[in-house]
Amino acid sequence: MAFDAYAHDDARRMFEFALGCAEEANDWHLRAKVLSSMARQEIWCGNPDAGLTLVELAMVRADRLTASERAMLLTARARALAKLHRVSDAVTTVGLADEQFATVSPDNDPVWVRYYDEAQHAGDTGHALFDLAVDGRFVGEARDRLALAVAGHSQPYARSRTISGIKLASLTMRAGDSVEAAQIGAWALREAGTITSRRAADDLRELRTFANDHRRVTEVAERQNGIGDRLGVA
């Protein structure tokens, strides 16, 4: 929650405490989850190299983890690699994550990993590919995965569904049909009305920026105005 509210120093202190508890208890599963969260925070904060280091630390003795946990960690690794512009490594890691996810057995997973279903995996890998797709690489694959996440997330995961929807609209705006992007954005904006995440707000800002190149299209201009109203900016 602190991470989502951008109270990053508080989040780091709590994650460090949680990591210490997990290691003292010799709980490899919880250790992996905490390190994954720490890695994702650093990647979000613009420190992908630090995020990559944390993911690699989490994957020490990966044989002790479940397939779902390994897939979760590999998607975080792919995100870091994409941010570092290591295109081949990022795509390879997405493939490795897919291989792990193909063998998942939810009954073997700790309770805190059971959220990692097909929709979550599609969204996480789609987010990893997003950074490559906005530069024109693997656009179709990224879009397909983000669309699968949007379609697959149930109401309890409305936040994840909304964020994937915003990313899908941004990618479509950047590398597809601007009118279609505006339609996806309209849905995402309605969904975002119930979401207080500052990360979601930043994603909406990114969508608004991508829309600048198409602002003469009526539907796009309307969407930009709607996002501006939602964020309280002109």
C-alpha positions in Angstrom: 0.0 0.0 0.0 2.9 2.4 0.8 4.5 1.6 -2.5 1.2 2.3 -4.3 0.9 5.6 -2.4 4.5 6.6 -3.4 5.6 6.5 0.2 8.7 4.8 -1.1 10.9 5.1 1.9 8.2 3.7 4.2 7.7 0.8 1.7 11.4 0.0 1.6 11.6 -0.1 5.4 8.6 -2.4 5.6 9.9 -4.7 2.8 13.3 -4.9 4.5 11.7 -5.9 7.8 9.5 -8.5 6.0 12.6 -9.9 4.2 14.5 -10.2 7.5 11.5 -12.0 9.1 11.2 -14.4 6.1 15.0 -15.2 6.2 15.0 -15.7 9.9 12.1 -18.1 9.6 13.9 -19.8 6.7 10.7 -19.3 4.6 12.0 -19.4 1.0 8.5 -18.8 -0.4 7.8 -15.6 1.5 11.4 -14.5 0.9 10.9 -14.8 -2.9 7.6 -12.8 -2.7 9.1 -10.0 -0.7 12.1 -9.7 -3.0 9.8 -9.7 -6.0 7.9 -6.8 -4.5 11.2 -5.0 -3.7 12.4 -5.5 -7.3 9.1 -4.2 -8.8 9.3 -1.1 -6.7 12.9 -0.3 -7.8 11.9 -1.0 -11.4 9.0 1.4 -11.1 11.2 4.0 -9.5 13.6 4.0 -12.4 16.2 1.7 -10.9 15.9 -1.4 -13.2 19.5 -2.5 -12.5 18.8 -2.6 -8.7 15.5 -4.4 -9.5 17.3 -7.0 -11.6 19.8 -7.6 -8.7 16.9 -8.2 -6.3 15.2 -10.6 -8.7 18.4 -12.6 -9.1 18.7 -12.7 -5.3 15.2 -14.0 -5.1 15.9 -16.8 -7.6 18.8 -18.2 -5.5 17.7 -21.8 -4.9 14.8 -21.5 -7.2 14.4 -25.3 -7.0 12.7 -24.6 -3.6 10.0 -22.5 -5.2 6.8 -23.5 -7.0 6.4 -23.0 -10.7 4.0 -20.1 -10.1 6.7 -18.3 -8.0 9.4 -18.9 -10.6 7.1 -17.5 -13.3 6.3 -14.5 -11.1 10.0 -13.8 -10.6 10.9 -14.3 -14.2 8.3 -11.7 -15.3 9.9 -9.2 -12.9 13.3 -10.1 -14.4 11.9 -9.5 -17.9 10.5 -6.1 -16.9 14.0 -5.1 -15.6 15.7 -6.3 -18.7 13.3 -4.5 -21.0 13.8 -1.2 -19.0 17.6 -1.8 -19.5 17.0 -2.2 -23.3 18.3 -5.7 -23.2 15.8 -6.8 -25.8 16.9 -10.3 -26.6 17.3 -11.2 -22.9 13.9 -9.7 -22.0 12.1 -11.7 -24.7 14.0 -14.9 -23.7 13.0 -14.4 -20.1 9.3 -14.0 -21.1 9.6 -17.3 -22.8 11.1 -18.9 -19.7 8.3 -17.4 -17.6 5.8 -19.0 -20.0 7.5 -22.3 -19.7 7.2 -22.2 -15.9 3.6 -21.0 -16.0 2.7 -23.9 -18.2 3.6 -26.3 -15.3 1.8 -24.5 -12.4 -0.1 -26.5 -9.8 -2.0 -23.9 -7.7 -2.7 -26.5 -5.0 1.1 -26.4 -4.3 1.3 -22.6 -4.0 1.4 -20.6 -0.8 -1.8 -18.6 -0.4 -0.2 -15.3 -1.3 0.8 -16.5 -4.7 -2.6 -17.9 -5.7 -3.4 -14.5 -7.3 -0.9 -15.4 -10.0 -3.4 -16.9 -12.5 -3.5 -16.8 -16.3 -4.7 -13.2 -16.4 -2.0 -12.0 -14.0 0.7 -13.8 -16.0 -0.6 -12.3 -19.2 -0.6 -8.8 -17.7 2.9 -9.1 -16.1 4.4 -10.4 -19.3 2.5 -7.9 -21.4 3.9 -5.1 -19.2 7.4 -6.5 -19.7 6.9 -6.4 -23.5 5.3 -3.0 -23.4 8.6 -1.2 -23.1 9.8 -3.0 -26.2 6.5 -2.5 -28.1 6.5 1.3 -27.7 9.7 1.2 -29.7 8.1 -0.9 -32.4 9.2 -4.4 -31.3 6.8 -7.3 -30.4 3.7 -5.0 -30.6 1.2 -7.7 -31.4 2.5 -10.0 -28.7 2.3 -7.2 -26.1 -1.2 -6.2 -27.1 -2.5 -9.8 -27.1 -1.2 -10.4 -23.6 -2.5 -7.1 -22.2 -5.9 -7.8 -23.8 -5.9 -11.3 -22.3 -5.3 -9.7 -18.9 -8.1 -7.2 -19.3 -10.5 -10.0 -20.3 -9.4 -12.4 -17.7 -9.2 -10.4 -14.5 -12.3 -10.8 -12.3 -13.7 -8.0 -10.1 -11.6 -8.6 -7.1 -8.6 -7.7 -9.3 -10.2 -4.6 -10.8 -7.0 -2.5 -10.1 -4.8 -4.9 -12.1 -7.4 -5.1 -14.9 -7.6 -1.3 -15.1 -3.8 -0.8 -15.2 -3.5 -3.4 -18.0 -6.3 -1.6 -19.8 -4.6 1.7 -19.6 -1.4 0.1 -20.9 -3.3 -1.5 -23.7 -4.8 1.9 -24.7 -1.4 3.5 -24.5 0.2 0.9 -26.7 -2.6 1.1 -29.2 -2.3 4.9 -29.3 1.4 4.6 -29.9 1.5 1.8 -32.4 -2.1 1.2 -33.6 -5.4 2.9 -34.4 -5.9 6.1 -32.4 -9.7 5.7 -32.5 -9.6 2.2 -31.2 -7.1 3.4 -28.5 -9.6 6.2 -27.5 -12.3 3.6 -27.1 -10.1 1.4 -24.9 -9.1 4.5 -23.0 -12.8 5.4 -22.4 -13.3 2.0 -20.8 -10.1 2.3 -18.7 -11.0 5.8 -17.6 -14.4 4.7 -16.3 -12.7 1.8 -14.5 -10.1 4.1 -13.1 -12.8 6.2 -11.5 -12.9 3.7 -8.6 -9.1 3.3 -8.3 -7.0 5.6 -6.1 -3.6 4.2 -7.1 -1.0 6.8 -7.9 0.7 4.3 -10.2 -2.6 4.1 -12.2 -2.7 7.9 -12.3 0.8 8.0 -13.8 -0.2 5.4 -16.4 -3.1 7.7 -17.4 -0.6 10.6 -17.7 1.4 8.4 -20.1 -1.7 7.7 -22.1 -2.5 11.4 -22.3 1.1 12.1 -23.5 0.9 9.4 -26.2 -2.4 10.9 -27.4 -0.7 14.2 -28.2 0.2 13.1 -31.7 -3.5 12.3 -32.4 -5.2 15.2 -30.6 -6.9 16.4 -33.7 -8.9 13.2 -33.8 -12.2 14.1 -32.0 -12.3 10.9 -29.9 -8.7 11.3 -28.8 -9.2 14.9 -27.8 -12.3 13.9 -25.7 -10.2 11.2 -24.0 -7.4 13.6 -23.3 -9.9 16.0 -21.7 -11.4 13.2 -19.7 -8.0 12.2 -18.4 -7.2 15.8 -17.6 -10.5 16.1 -15.6 -9.7 12.9 -13.8 -6.2 14.0 -12.8 -7.1 17.6 -12.2 -4.8 19.1 -14.9 -5.6 21.3 -17.8 
